[in-house]
Amino acid sequence: MNEQARRRTPKPYRRPKKDPVRILAFEALRAVDERDAYANLVLPPLLKKAREQGDFDARDAALATELVYGTLRRQGTYDAIIATCIDRPLREVDPPVLDVLALGAHQLLGTRIPTHAAVSASVELARVVLGDGRARFVNAVLRKISQDDLDTWVERVAPPYDEDAEDHLAVVHSHPRWVVSALWDSLGGGRAGIEDLLEADNERPEVTLVARPGRSTTDELLAAVGEESGLPGRWSPYAVRMAEGGEPGALEAVREGRAGVQDEGSQLVAIALAGAPLEGSDERWLDACAGPGGKAALLAALAAQRGASLLAAEKQPHRARLVERALAGNPGPYQVIAADGTRPPWLPATFDRVLVDVPCTGLGALRRRPEARWRRRPEDLEGFAPLQRALLREALSAVRVGGVVGYATCSPHLAETRVVVDDVLRGRGGDPVEAELLDARPLMRDVPALGEGPDIQLWPHLHGTDAMYLALLRRTG
């Protein structure tokens, strides 16, 4: 056969190679996009099923996890890069195709996977989940992306900082512009601080355990985790940090409910409320928004040590069941009920301490739920605002005179933190409340960079925690 004839001879069809790791990562991204699911809820059952089928080992699970979370965290940056490599608006590309392209872009620009392997594996994935036609499109786009590294691409697609600082940071650090603006307003300061914060949002957070007092100890957890894998908490006396890749569910104390997984910022909120100075009795505590139960479990354990009781209320019945599970086995008196904190079944002035950890945008936990940054919209703030104010007003009504309310939220947005507290204290949108702000900073004595007070804002880049907010209020009349 001559050369010309050989060129005309079609190549035999080759079946695409199925890569379980990348197929699983693609399935997780589709679930996040199609069902508004959260990766931290979708990924574990997918990994468990893969392990049970014998397809996965620990390295496979680690790679799949990195592909999913890395792609979600850097989605904004990768979208900007992909947009320059295609001949149509990004919105006209089918979402499954974009997911494959983003997975490929992350392998090329955000991992140490060799270029050839990243492109070929992504094209094989496209052949399996998209078909040969669209796989050719994926191949062409990824080959363009592979021509430069991430820094070169970012310099090309991000506007100069001096021309548009917020848009520059949005593209470089993969956050929506409105989120960059809100975080910057809350944080204050210049460029260095906001860049440190945005970078911290893109880092994988440590797994932090809580040893529930009276039921477990940090020494027990450190021994169970092992010297090479466990470290004491930075700020909470009940915290233990696990090394990357550890499985909390394998620990006996966690399985038995004597310990749990809980961010150190969340622990500090509960500890501060429990430690706030009171006038008079200290017998009845309330967690008015208790789901899914982490803070309630720590509060219940602390209350039990003082002979106090905890009432944990959660509006959604399925979340109330999670609270029951978290509190099961607590030695002290407690009760879990399904109740709406804005229409409470309890009488006014019933409790000595009240925690109200209100529903919010979750902008303080973008390390753990990176997809939330793309899902939230500025108008969501308006939806949460009436609920947050109503919950705080009812919490102040529930506490007796001289008692303390902790207003907490996992968002640093000023519209969900100081503005809410100020509005309630001044009676904006409701009757004035007779209460005063307490200085919460002495209750986190060893924690640095707490600001001017009296409220507290924790930050991922400063404290290694979620961006939890806490204001303590004492009812005065």
VOMIPA-872604 format. One record per residue (C-alpha): residue number from 1; x, y, z. Coordinates in steps of 0.25 Angstrom, whole numbers, padded with zeros to 4 digits. Example, Ala and Ser with C-alpha at 12.3 -4.5 7.8 and 13.67 -1.06 7.14 Angstrom:
REM VOMIPA-872604
REC   resi       x       y       z
REC      1    0049   -0018    0031
REC      2    0055   -0004    0029
This chain:
REM VOMIPA-872604
REC   resi       x       y       z
REC      1    0000    0000    0000
REC      2    0006    0013   -0004
REC      3    0007    0025    0005
REC      4   -0005    0033    0000
REC      5   -0014    0020    0001
REC      6   -0010    0018    0015
REC      7   -0014    0032    0019
REC      8   -0028    0030    0013
REC      9   -0030    0018    0022
REC     10   -0038    0021    0034
REC     11   -0032    0017    0047
REC     12   -0040    0006    0054
REC     13   -0049    0011    0065
REC     14   -0044    0010    0079
REC     15   -0053    0010    0091
REC     16   -0050    0021    0101
REC     17   -0043    0017    0114
REC     18   -0052    0018    0126
REC     19   -0044    0025    0137
REC     20   -0052    0023    0150
REC     21   -0046    0035    0157
REC     22   -0049    0045    0147
REC     23   -0063    0040    0144
REC     24   -0066    0041    0159
REC     25   -0061    0055    0159
REC     26   -0069    0059    0147
REC     27   -0082    0052    0154
REC     28   -0079    0060    0166
REC     29   -0078    0073    0158
REC     30   -0091    0070    0151
REC     31   -0098    0068    0164
REC     32   -0094    0081    0169
REC     33   -0098    0088    0156
REC     34   -0111    0081    0154
REC     35   -0117    0079    0168
REC     36   -0111    0090    0175
REC     37   -0104    0080    0184
REC     38   -0092    0082    0192
REC     39   -0079    0075    0189
REC     40   -0076    0072    0204
REC     41   -0090    0064    0204
REC     42   -0089    0058    0190
REC     43   -0074    0053    0189
REC     44   -0074    0044    0202
REC     45   -0084    0034    0197
REC     46   -0078    0034    0183
REC     47   -0065    0031    0189
REC     48   -0071    0020    0198
REC     49   -0078    0013    0187
REC     50   -0065    0013    0178
REC     51   -0057    0007    0190
REC     52   -0068   -0003    0192
REC     53   -0067   -0007    0177
REC     54   -0052   -0009    0178
REC     55   -0049    0002    0168
REC     56   -0042    0012    0178
REC     57   -0031    0012    0187
REC     58   -0027    0024    0196
REC     59   -0019    0031    0185
REC     60   -0030    0030    0176
REC     61   -0040    0036    0186
REC     62   -0030    0047    0189
REC     63   -0028    0051    0174
REC     64   -0043    0051    0172
REC     65   -0045    0060    0184
REC     66   -0034    0069    0179
REC     67   -0041    0070    0165
REC     68   -0054    0073    0170
REC     69   -0051    0083    0181
REC     70   -0040    0089    0173
REC     71   -0049    0091    0161
REC     72   -0060    0098    0169
REC     73   -0050    0107    0176
REC     74   -0044    0112    0163
REC     75   -0056    0112    0155
REC     76   -0056    0127    0152
REC     77   -0042    0127    0148
REC     78   -0043    0115    0139
REC     79   -0056    0120    0133
REC     80   -0048    0133    0129
REC     81   -0037    0125    0123
REC     82   -0047    0116    0115
REC     83   -0054    0128    0110
REC     84   -0042    0133    0103
REC     85   -0040    0119    0096
REC     86   -0053    0117    0090
REC     87   -0061    0124    0078
REC     88   -0074    0126    0085
REC     89   -0079    0132    0098
REC     90   -0077    0123    0110
REC     91   -0092    0123    0113
REC     92   -0094    0116    0100
REC     93   -0085    0104    0104
REC     94   -0093    0092    0110
REC     95   -0091    0091    0125
REC     96   -0086    0077    0124
REC     97   -0075    0081    0114
REC     98   -0071    0093    0123
REC     99   -0069    0083    0134
REC    100   -0060    0074    0126
REC    101   -0052    0086    0122
REC    102   -0051    0092    0136
REC    103   -0046    0078    0141
REC    104   -0036    0078    0130
REC    105   -0032    0092    0133
REC    106   -0030    0089    0147
REC    107   -0021    0077    0144
REC    108   -0013    0086    0135
REC    109   -0012    0098    0143
REC    110   -0014    0094    0157
REC    111   -0007    0081    0159
REC    112    0006    0074    0156
REC    113   -0001    0064    0146
REC    114    0008    0065    0133
REC    115    0002    0072    0122
REC    116    0001    0061    0113
REC    117   -0006    0052    0123
REC    118   -0016    0063    0127
REC    119   -0020    0066    0113
REC    120   -0021    0051    0109
REC    121   -0029    0047    0122
REC    122   -0038    0059    0120
REC    123   -0041    0055    0105
REC    124   -0044    0041    0109
REC    125   -0053    0046    0120
REC    126   -0060    0054    0109
REC    127   -0061    0042    0100
REC    128   -0068    0034    0111
REC    129   -0078    0045    0116
REC    130   -0080    0054    0104
REC    131   -0077    0046    0092
REC    132   -0066    0047    0081
REC    133   -0071    0059    0074
REC    134   -0070    0068    0087
REC    135   -0057    0061    0091
REC    136   -0050    0067    0079
REC    137   -0055    0081    0084
REC    138   -0050    0078    0098
REC    139   -0036    0074    0092
REC    140   -0035    0086    0084
REC    141   -0038    0096    0096
REC    142   -0029    0088    0106
REC    143   -0017    0088    0096
REC    144   -0019    0104    0095
REC    145   -0019    0105    0110
REC    146   -0007    0095    0112
REC    147    0002    0105    0104
REC    148    0004    0114    0117
REC    149    0004    0113    0132
REC    150   -0006    0118    0142
REC    151    0002    0131    0145
REC    152    0003    0135    0130
REC    153   -0012    0132    0128
REC    154   -0016    0140    0140
REC    155   -0008    0152    0135
REC    156   -0014    0151    0121
REC    157   -0029    0150    0126
REC    158   -0030    0158    0138
REC    159   -0031    0173    0137
REC    160   -0020    0181    0143
REC    161   -0021    0184    0158
REC    162   -0019    0199    0156
REC    163   -0031    0200    0146
REC    164   -0041    0191    0154
REC    165   -0036    0185    0167
REC    166   -0049    0177    0170
REC    167   -0050    0171    0157
REC    168   -0035    0168    0157
REC    169   -0036    0161    0170
REC    170   -0049    0154    0166
REC    171   -0042    0147    0154
REC    172   -0028    0145    0161
REC    173   -0034    0138    0173
REC    174   -0047    0132    0167
REC    175   -0058    0140    0175
REC    176   -0070    0147    0169
REC    177   -0068    0162    0169
REC    178   -0079    0165    0179
REC    179   -0073    0155    0189
REC    180   -0059    0162    0187
REC    181   -0065    0175    0190
REC    182   -0073    0170    0202
REC    183   -0062    0163    0208
REC    184   -0053    0175    0206
REC    185   -0063    0185    0213
REC    186   -0064    0175    0225
REC    187   -0049    0173    0226
REC    188   -0044    0188    0223
REC    189   -0030    0191    0221
REC    190   -0022    0190    0208
REC    191   -0019    0180    0197
REC    192   -0010    0171    0205
REC    193   -0021    0167    0215
REC    194   -0032    0164    0205
REC    195   -0022    0156    0196
REC    196   -0018    0148    0208
REC    197   -0033    0145    0211
REC    198   -0037    0141    0197
REC    199   -0025    0132    0196
REC    200   -0029    0126    0209
REC    201   -0042    0123    0204
REC    202   -0036    0115    0193
REC    203   -0028    0106    0202
REC    204   -0033    0093    0207
REC    205   -0037    0094    0222
REC    206   -0032    0085    0232
REC    207   -0041    0075    0239
REC    208   -0043    0079    0253
REC    209   -0049    0071    0264
REC    210   -0056    0075    0277
REC    211   -0054    0067    0290
REC    212   -0067    0069    0297
REC    213   -0064    0072    0311
REC    214   -0068    0062    0321
REC    215   -0069    0051    0310
REC    216   -0055    0052    0303
REC    217   -0042    0059    0304
REC    218   -0032    0065    0294
REC    219   -0022    0055    0300
REC    220   -0031    0043    0296
REC    221   -0033    0049    0282
REC    222   -0018    0052    0280
REC    223   -0015    0038    0284
REC    224   -0025    0032    0275
REC    225   -0021    0041    0263
REC    226   -0006    0038    0265
REC    227    0006    0047    0267
REC    228    0009    0049    0252
REC    229   -0006    0052    0249
REC    230   -0011    0060    0261
REC    231   -0008    0074    0266
REC    232   -0015    0082    0277
REC    233   -0024    0093    0274
REC    234   -0019    0107    0272
REC    235   -0029    0114    0281
REC    236   -0040    0104    0286
REC    237   -0036    0096    0298
REC    238   -0045    0085    0293
REC    239   -0039    0085    0278
REC    240   -0030    0075    0271
REC    241   -0026    0077    0257
REC    242   -0025    0065    0248
REC    243   -0014    0064    0237
REC    244   -0019    0064    0222
REC    245   -0025    0051    0218
REC    246   -0030    0046    0232
REC    247   -0044    0040    0234
REC    248   -0051    0045    0246
REC    249   -0061    0034    0245
REC    250   -0051    0024    0248
REC    251   -0049    0029    0262
REC    252   -0056    0022    0273
REC    253   -0059    0035    0281
REC    254   -0066    0041    0268
REC    255   -0074    0028    0265
REC    256   -0079    0028    0280
REC    257   -0083    0043    0279
REC    258   -0073    0047    0290
REC    259   -0065    0055    0280
REC    260   -0069    0062    0267
REC    261   -0064    0069    0255
REC    262   -0065    0084    0257
REC    263   -0058    0096    0252
REC    264   -0050    0103    0263
REC    265   -0057    0116    0260
REC    266   -0070    0109    0263
REC    267   -0065    0104    0276
REC    268   -0060    0118    0281
REC    269   -0074    0123    0279
REC    270   -0080    0113    0288
REC    271   -0069    0115    0298
REC    272   -0070    0130    0298
REC    273   -0085    0129    0301
REC    274   -0083    0119    0312
REC    275   -0072    0128    0318
REC    276   -0080    0141    0318
REC    277   -0082    0147    0332
REC    278   -0096    0146    0337
REC    279   -0104    0153    0348
REC    280   -0112    0143    0356
REC    281   -0116    0129    0352
REC    282   -0109    0120    0342
REC    283   -0118    0108    0340
REC    284   -0125    0109    0327
REC    285   -0119    0110    0313
REC    286   -0125    0111    0299
REC    287   -0119    0108    0285
REC    288   -0130    0114    0277
REC    289   -0125    0110    0263
REC    290   -0118    0097    0267
REC    291   -0117    0089    0254
REC    292   -0109    0082    0250
REC    293   -0104    0081    0265
REC    294   -0089    0084    0266
REC    295   -0090    0096    0275
REC    296   -0102    0090    0283
REC    297   -0094    0077    0286
REC    298   -0083    0086    0292
REC    299   -0092    0095    0299
REC    300   -0099    0083    0305
REC    301   -0086    0077    0310
REC    302   -0082    0090    0316
REC    303   -0096    0092    0322
REC    304   -0095    0078    0328
REC    305   -0083    0081    0336
REC    306   -0090    0093    0343
REC    307   -0103    0086    0345
REC    308   -0110    0094    0335
REC    309   -0120    0089    0325
REC    310   -0120    0092    0310
REC    311   -0132    0093    0301
REC    312   -0128    0091    0286
REC    313   -0138    0096    0276
REC    314   -0138    0094    0261
REC    315   -0149    0098    0251
REC    316   -0147    0087    0241
REC    317   -0151    0073    0246
REC    318   -0140    0066    0239
REC    319   -0129    0076    0244
REC    320   -0135    0074    0258
REC    321   -0132    0059    0257
REC    322   -0118    0062    0254
REC    323   -0117    0070    0266
REC    324   -0123    0059    0274
REC    325   -0112    0050    0268
REC    326   -0101    0060    0272
REC    327   -0106    0061    0287
REC    328   -0109    0046    0289
REC    329   -0102    0041    0301
REC    330   -0100    0055    0307
REC    331   -0099    0053    0323
REC    332   -0107    0066    0326
REC    333   -0121    0069    0324
REC    334   -0125    0074    0310
REC    335   -0137    0074    0301
REC    336   -0138    0075    0286
REC    337   -0150    0080    0279
REC    338   -0155    0084    0265
REC    339   -0159    0099    0267
REC    340   -0158    0112    0260
REC    341   -0149    0122    0267
REC    342   -0157    0134    0261
REC    343   -0170    0128    0267
REC    344   -0165    0121    0280
REC    345   -0173    0111    0289
REC    346   -0165    0116    0301
REC    347   -0169    0127    0310
REC    348   -0162    0140    0310
REC    349   -0150    0142    0320
REC    350   -0149    0127    0322
REC    351   -0134    0125    0319
REC    352   -0120    0130    0325
REC    353   -0112    0128    0313
REC    354   -0117    0128    0298
REC    355   -0110    0125    0285
REC    356   -0116    0129    0272
REC    357   -0107    0124    0261
REC    358   -0115    0130    0249
REC    359   -0117    0125    0235
REC    360   -0108    0133    0226
REC    361   -0101    0133    0212
REC    362   -0090    0125    0218
REC    363   -0079    0134    0212
REC    364   -0070    0131    0224
REC    365   -0069    0116    0220
REC    366   -0065    0117    0206
REC    367   -0053    0108    0209
REC    368   -0062    0097    0212
REC    369   -0073    0100    0202
REC    370   -0066    0106    0190
REC    371   -0078    0105    0181
REC    372   -0086    0114    0190
REC    373   -0078    0126    0185
REC    374   -0084    0124    0171
REC    375   -0098    0120    0176
REC    376   -0101    0132    0185
REC    377   -0106    0145    0180
REC    378   -0106    0159    0186
REC    379   -0121    0159    0187
REC    380   -0120    0147    0196
REC    381   -0116    0157    0207
REC    382   -0130    0163    0206
REC    383   -0136    0149    0208
REC    384   -0129    0146    0220
REC    385   -0130    0160    0227
REC    386   -0144    0159    0233
REC    387   -0141    0145    0238
REC    388   -0128    0149    0245
REC    389   -0134    0161    0252
REC    390   -0147    0154    0256
REC    391   -0138    0142    0262
REC    392   -0129    0152    0270
REC    393   -0141    0160    0275
REC    394   -0148    0147    0280
REC    395   -0135    0142    0286
REC    396   -0134    0155    0294
REC    397   -0149    0153    0298
REC    398   -0145    0138    0302
REC    399   -0134    0142    0312
REC    400   -0137    0148    0326
REC    401   -0132    0161    0330
REC    402   -0117    0160    0333
REC    403   -0116    0148    0324
REC    404   -0107    0148    0311
REC    405   -0110    0145    0296
REC    406   -0100    0141    0286
REC    407   -0103    0145    0272
REC    408   -0094    0137    0263
REC    409   -0093    0135    0248
REC    410   -0084    0129    0238
REC    411   -0083    0141    0230
REC    412   -0074    0153    0231
REC    413   -0083    0162    0222
REC    414   -0087    0174    0230
REC    415   -0101    0173    0226
REC    416   -0102    0160    0233
REC    417   -0094    0164    0245
REC    418   -0092    0178    0251
REC    419   -0104    0184    0243
REC    420   -0114    0173    0249
REC    421   -0109    0175    0263
REC    422   -0110    0190    0262
REC    423   -0123    0190    0256
REC    424   -0129    0182    0267
REC    425   -0123    0190    0278
REC    426   -0128    0203    0272
REC    427   -0142    0197    0269
REC    428   -0141    0199    0254
REC    429   -0152    0191    0248
REC    430   -0158    0187    0262
REC    431   -0159    0191    0276
REC    432   -0146    0196    0283
REC    433   -0139    0185    0291
REC    434   -0134    0188    0305
REC    435   -0120    0181    0304
REC    436   -0105    0185    0303
REC    437   -0093    0180    0296
REC    438   -0083    0172    0304
REC    439   -0068    0172    0300
REC    440   -0066    0158    0295
REC    441   -0051    0159    0293
REC    442   -0047    0155    0307
REC    443   -0055    0142    0305
REC    444   -0045    0139    0294
REC    445   -0033    0143    0302
REC    446   -0022    0136    0294
REC    447   -0028    0139    0281
REC    448   -0020    0150    0274
REC    449   -0025    0161    0264
REC    450   -0040    0162    0269
REC    451   -0041    0176    0265
REC    452   -0047    0188    0273
REC    453   -0059    0180    0278
REC    454   -0068    0179    0285
REC    455   -0072    0168    0275
REC    456   -0063    0158    0269
REC    457   -0060    0155    0255
REC    458   -0051    0142    0252
REC    459   -0044    0141    0239
REC    460   -0038    0129    0231
REC    461   -0025    0136    0228
REC    462   -0023    0141    0242
REC    463   -0028    0130    0251
REC    464   -0029    0118    0242
REC    465   -0044    0117    0245
REC    466   -0057    0120    0237
REC    467   -0061    0134    0237
REC    468   -0070    0133    0249
REC    469   -0076    0146    0255
REC    470   -0081    0147    0270
REC    471   -0088    0158    0277
REC    472   -0091    0156    0292
REC    473   -0103    0164    0297
REC    474   -0108    0165    0312
REC    475   -0123    0168    0314
REC    476   -0124    0180    0323
REC    477   -0139    0182    0324
